[in-house]
Amino acid sequence: MKQKYSLLFALVAILFTNCTDVDDVPALYPEYEEVKELSIVDKNATTETKALYSNLWAIQSKGFMFGHHDDLWYGRKWYNEEGRSDTKDVCGDYPAVFSFDVSEIMDDRYQNAANAIRRKVAIEAYNRGEVLTASMHLNNPLTGGDSWDNSNKNVAKEILTEGSETNVKFKLWLDRLADFALNLKGSDGKNIPVIFRPFHEHTQGWSWWGSSCTTQEEFIALWKFTVNYLRDTKGVHNFIYAISPQIDSVQGRDNFLFRWPGNDYVDFLGMDAYHGLNPNTFTSNLFTLSRLSKELKKPCGVTETGVEGIQRGGVPEKNYWTQQILTPASGQFISLIVMWRNAYDPGESGKHFYSAFKGHASEKNFIKMYDSPVSFFSGDLPNMYQMAEGLTVN
């Protein structure tokens, strides 16, 4: 575990270094009152889920948790090796956040043998005290295509038609997810909390739930139907519900709230950020996300990001981690930044990777980010499943 200092200390030090007069140092979020109470979508959420929610809020004033999708399952040159992690290979510690996908647990791929690995590493992450977040690249329940099949604009409408074939199928898929969630238990015997982000990147047109296939009313109804069914019908009380629009260019508040289901149906403000090598764009959008988090009193974070191949025009970005991630995130109010996956490719025939691995040109720079007092990895975390001091969640 590396030593951590408060974000306030680090930021003030930076500000004083660059300002000639103390009056030039701006206050941190002076327009917002101190938050002592948070509200969660599921009023019957487990004790551990509410505690995690409180810590997602509390950690934002100290720094951000580093995360990586599928990091514990496979990496650039390895697959399903006990205790292995590309992140750990580079810096000696696991990511603070483990991201994975639940679609193959739910749809017609539910008998995939890989689901046992997915469950195993998720439990291992929780047992180490890490945070879990799950996306959902769900197949198209109407056409039989994949999640990128946006050929039919009636999918959401059919799901929402009680008794229809698609409605019955979708509820069966949610039943499987509920079974997974209710039987996902740590070594302490408790249900493992998961930041669940269904229907991600709904601002885009690529998916059957996205902007090209649903109306605003249909998307909101689909979101509420999913939450109500899992929470009220199936009794899943270990989910924190996250929304994650894709924000690739500088956007304002309204774009972050695109097709907003309502404050009573969203716990966590996410952002999938594929802005390329443009730290100014990232900085601006992180600032907007931070302010919105304060305004709505909901924790926030970057639920997906990265540059494929960590390169510019075929040349590796050796300073990617300090220039493109750490600097934009410093001084913000966000709980996590999750990199997209490193595809298993031992022959290195392709460039589908988004985080560092042993031998990559950015490895040394990744360690600089790891050493920063505002980046949190597994060994830096407080007890995320014990209520944060000074906060209550209802």
N, C-alpha and C positions, 0 to 999 in steps of 0.2 A: 504494500500500500504506500502510495506516495503522499507526502504532506499536502494538505489543502489549506488555502486561505480564503477568506470571504471575497466574493465578487466585488463588494463595495470597496474593500481595501485595495484590490487590484485595479479597479477602475479609477478610483481617486488618485492612486499613484500615477497612472497614465495621464490623467487630466492635469495634475499639477506639473507634470513634466513638460506638458505642451502649452500651459497657460502662464502668462506673466503676472496675472493678478488673480487673487482668490475669488474675486467677484465674477470672473469669467467661467468658473467651474459650475456647470449646471446641476441642479438637484436631480436626483433619481426619481422619476415619476412623481413629481410634487403634487399633481392634480388628483392622485388616488389615495384614498384612505387605507389604513392597514386592514387587511382581511383576517378575520378570526373564525369565520364560519363559511363553509362551502356547501353547496347543494348538489346532490347526485341524482341521476335519472332513476336509479333503483333504490327506493327507500328501504328495501329489505336486503340490500347488499350485505355480504358477509363482513365481519369485523376486519378481516385482512384486506378486503377490497376497498373499504372506506379508508383504511390506514394508508394503502398505496395511493389512493386519490389525494389524501392530504400531503403526502410526501412528493407527489408530482408537482404540487403547487409550491411547497416549501423549497425544493431544490432549485427552483427557477431563480431565486435570489442569490444563489451561490455559483451556478454554472450550469452546464448541460451534460447529460449522460450520452456517451457514445454508444451507438447501436449498429448492428449489421444483420442483414437478412440472411437466414439459414446458416449463420456462421458456425454453429455447433454441429451441423449435419455433414457438410462437405465444404471443401475449399478449392482453390485453384488446382492443386496437384494431389488431393487426397479425398477419400470418400468414406464416411462412416468409420472413422478411427476413434477409439475411446479417448475422451478428454482432449481431442484435437480442436484447433481453432486457428484460422489464419491470423486473427487479431493477436491471439496469445503467442503464436509463432514469432510475431514481430516485436511485441512490447512486453511479453511475459505475463499478461493479464487478459482475462476474458472481457468482452464488451459488457457494459452495464445493462444494455437492452438487447434481448434476443427477439428478432422478428421472424415470423414464419407464416405460412399460408394454410388455411383450413378448408379450402375448396375440395381437395381430394378426400377429405374426411366426410364430406357432405354429399357430393353428387355421385354419378355413376362410376366414379373411380374409387369408391369408398373401400373396396377390397384390396387396394394397392398395398403391397407388403411394406412400402416405404412409410406408411402411416405409423407403424410401430416405432420406427426410428424417430419420427417427428415427435411422438409422444414422449419417448425416452429422453431426448435432449431437452425438451421443454421442462420436464420435471427436474432434470439436472440443473438447469438454469435457475429455477425457483429455489432449489435446495441450497444454492450458493448465494441466494439473496438478490438475484438479478430480476429485471423487469421483463415481462413478456408482452408482445404486441402481435396481433394476428390480422392479416389481410384476407381477402376472399376473391380470388380469380375464378369465380363460379361459372360452370358451363351454362349455356343457354337452355333453360328448362322447357322452352317452347319449340325451338328448332332442332335441338340436339347438337348444335354447334358449340364452339368454345366461348369463353367470355368476350372474345373479340368479334363474335358474330353479331353484327348490328344490322342484319338484313331485314329484320322484322320489327316494326314499331309497336307491336301489340303485346310484348312480353309482360311488361309491368301490369298492363290492363288485365291480362289473363290470370296472372298471379293473384290479383286483387278481386277476381270474380270467384266468390265462394262456391266451392263444389266443382269448379272446372278441372279438367285433367291437369293443367299446369299448376293450378292452386294446390291440388292434392300432392303433386310431385314436389313442389317447393316446400310444403309443410313437412313432407317426409325428409327432405334434405335438412331442414331446420331441426327435426327430431334427432337426426344423427349428430348434428353439431351440439345439441343440448346434451346428448348422451356423452359425448366427448368431454364437454365442459364439466359436467356433474361428476365424472369419474376421473378427472385430472387432479390428482392429489399429490401433495408433497410428502416428504418423509415425516412431517409433523401431523399427517392425517387430514390436513385442511385442504379445501378446494382452492386451487391455484387461481389467483386473479389474472385476468387477461385484458389488455386494452384492445378491444375489438373494433375494427374499422371496416365495416361492410360498405360495398358500393363506392369504393375509393375512386378518385379522379373523375367524379361525376360531371365535372366541368367540361370534360373532353367528350368527343363523339365516338370513341373507339369501342365502347362496351355496350351491351344490350340494356344497361341501366343508365347510360350516359345521356348527354345533352341532345344527341341526335335521335334518340329512340324513345325518350319519355318527355312528357310535359312537366312543368314545375309541380303541378298538383299530383301527378302520378308518382313522381320521385318521392315527394314528401309522404304520400300515402304508403308507398312501398317501405320507406324507412320506418315509419311508425308501426306498420304491420309487423315488420321483422322484430323490432324491439318489444312490442306488446306480446308477440307469440313466445319469444324466448323467455322474457321476464315473467309474464303473467300466466301463460298457459303451461310452459315447461318448467317454471321455477328455477331458471338459471339466475343466480344471484352473485356470480363472480366475474361479471363483465363490466368494464368501463367503456362506454360507447363513444367512439371517436369518428369525427367527420374529417375527410382529407381531400379538399379540392386540389387540383394540380395548378400551381402558380409558377409560370416560367418567365414571365416578364414583370416589370414593375406594375403592381396593381393596388387599388385602393380597398377600403373596408368592404364595400359592397361585393367585390369579387370573392373575398374570403367567406362571405355569407351567402354565396350562390345557392339557391334552393334550400335555404336554412329550414330544418324541420321544426325548429322552436327550441327555446332554452330548456324545456322540460324533457327533451329527447336527445340532447347532445351533452356529453360530459367533457369532451376533450377536443380542442381545436388543433387539427393537424394541417400539414401542408406537404404535398408531394412537389418537390422543387427540382425541376430539370432545366435549369437556366444556363447550362454550359459553364464555361470559364468566365464568369461575369460576377465577381464578388460584390460590385456595387449594387447590382440587381438583388442579390441574395441579402445584402445588408439592409436595403430598403424594405424588402418584404418581411424580413425578420423583425424589423422595427414595427411594422404595421401589425404583425401577428402578436408581438409582445403587448402592444397597446390594447388590442382587442381582447387579449387574455385578461388584462387588468380591468377592462371595462365590463366584461361579462362574468368575471370572477370564475373563470374556468382555465385549468392548466392547458398549455399548448406545446407544440413541438413539430419538428420536421420529420414526418413519418416515412419519407423516402427521398433520397437525393443521390447525386453522384454524376460522374462523367465516365462513360464507357471507355475502358482502357486507360483511364487516368492519363490522358495524353492530349496534345495539341498538334494537329496535323501530322500524327504519327510519331511525334517526339514526346517521350514521357515527361509529365509535369513533376519535377523533382520536389518542388516546394508547394505542392497542392494542398497539403493538410494545414499548414500555417496560413497560407494566403487565401485559400478558397473556403475553408471551414472555420478555423480557429479565430481569425481576425474578424470576419463578419459576425460571428456568434458572441464575441466578447462584448460585455456591456448590455446584452439583450436579456430578455426575460422569458426564456424557453427551457423546457425540461429535458428535451432529448433531440438528438440528430441521428437518424438512422440511414446508413448507406445501403444501397441495393446490393444484390448478391454477387458473389464470385462464383461463376459457373465452374463446375468440375471439368477441367480441360488439361489433363496432365501432359499432353503433347504440345500445349500452348499454340494450337492451330488457329484460335480466335482471340478476340479482345473483349469478351463479355465478362468483365469484372469491374467492380466499382470501389473496392477497398484494397488496402495494402496487403501484401503477402510476402513471405520470406523471399528475398532476392529482387523484389521490385525496386525500381529506381527511387521511389518516394519513401522507402523504408525508414531512412534516417530522419526525414522530415516528419513522418508519422510519430516517431518517438518524441520529437519536440512537442507535438500536439499533446501526446500522452503525458508529458512532464508538466504541462501547463496547469496552474492551480484552478482553472475554470473548466477543465475537461474531466469527467468522471467515468471511470471504468469499474469493473466488478469490485475490485479491492478497495475502491474509494467510497463505496456506498454506505450510508447509514442503514439502519434497519428499516427497509422500505415497507415492512408489513406491521409496523408499530406506529400508532398515531403520532404525527408530527407535533412537537410541542407548540402549544398556543393555538391549535386549530381544532375545530370540530367539523364533522361532516354529517349532514342530515339528508 
